[in-house]
Amino acid sequence: MLSHDKLSRINELAKKAKTSEGLTLAEQDEQKKLREEYLFHFRKGMRHHIEGMKVVDEEGTDVTPEKLKQIQKDKGIHDR
């Protein structure tokens, strides 16, 4: 997870970019790096969340896709 300071900085740069002043080249570079870091952590968290899921139909039958079951097995999640 990104720190509060970094999230605040991303928002500051986004607001400044929308002004007539715009961003300096250094700020554009900083914004790009912060966005990449944010996306890395977002994707990592989403992947972790999805890999922990178990899909069950209305009758209670496990219908988790085989690909996901294999990932969970490899990571020791939902061992049977």
C-alpha positions in Angstrom: 0.0 0.0 0.0 1.2 3.5 -0.8 1.8 5.9 2.0 -0.6 8.7 2.7 2.1 11.2 1.8 2.7 9.6 -1.6 -1.1 9.5 -2.4 -1.3 13.2 -1.4 1.6 14.0 -3.6 -0.1 12.2 -6.6 -3.2 14.3 -6.0 -1.2 17.5 -5.7 0.5 16.9 -9.0 -2.7 16.0 -10.7 -4.3 19.2 -9.6 -1.3 21.3 -10.6 -1.2 19.6 -14.0 -4.8 20.9 -14.6 -3.8 24.5 -13.9 -2.4 27.0 -16.5 1.0 26.7 -14.7 1.2 22.9 -15.5 4.0 20.6 -14.3 7.8 21.0 -14.7 9.7 18.2 -16.4 10.9 17.1 -13.0 7.3 17.0 -11.7 6.2 15.1 -14.7 8.8 12.5 -14.1 7.9 12.4 -10.4 4.2 12.0 -11.3 5.0 9.1 -13.7 7.1 7.3 -11.1 4.4 7.7 -8.4 1.7 6.5 -10.7 3.7 3.4 -11.6 4.3 2.7 -8.0 0.6 3.2 -7.2 -0.4 0.8 -10.1 2.1 -1.8 -9.0 0.6 -1.9 -5.4 -2.9 -1.8 -6.7 -2.4 -4.7 -9.1 -0.5 -6.7 -6.4 -3.4 -6.1 -3.9 -6.0 -7.0 -6.5 -4.1 -10.2 -7.5 -3.9 -11.2 -3.8 -7.6 -10.6 -3.4 -8.6 -12.6 -6.4 -6.2 -15.5 -5.7 -7.9 -15.9 -2.3 -11.4 -16.2 -3.7 -13.5 -19.3 -3.8 -16.4 -19.3 -6.2 -19.5 -21.1 -5.1 -22.8 -21.5 -7.1 -26.3 -21.2 -5.6 -26.3 -24.8 -4.5 -23.1 -24.4 -2.6 -20.9 -26.3 -5.2 -17.4 -25.0 -5.6 -17.1 -23.7 -9.2 -13.8 -22.0 -8.8 -11.9 -22.0 -12.2 -9.3 -24.7 -12.4 -6.6 -22.1 -13.2 -7.4 -20.3 -10.0 -7.5 -23.6 -8.0 -4.0 -24.4 -9.3 -2.7 -21.0 -8.2 -4.3 -21.5 -4.8 -2.8 -25.0 -4.5 0.7 -23.8 -5.4 0.4 -21.0 -2.8 -1.2 -23.2 -0.1 -4.5 -21.3 -0.1 -7.8 -23.2 0.5 -6.0 -26.6 1.0 -8.3 -29.5 0.9 
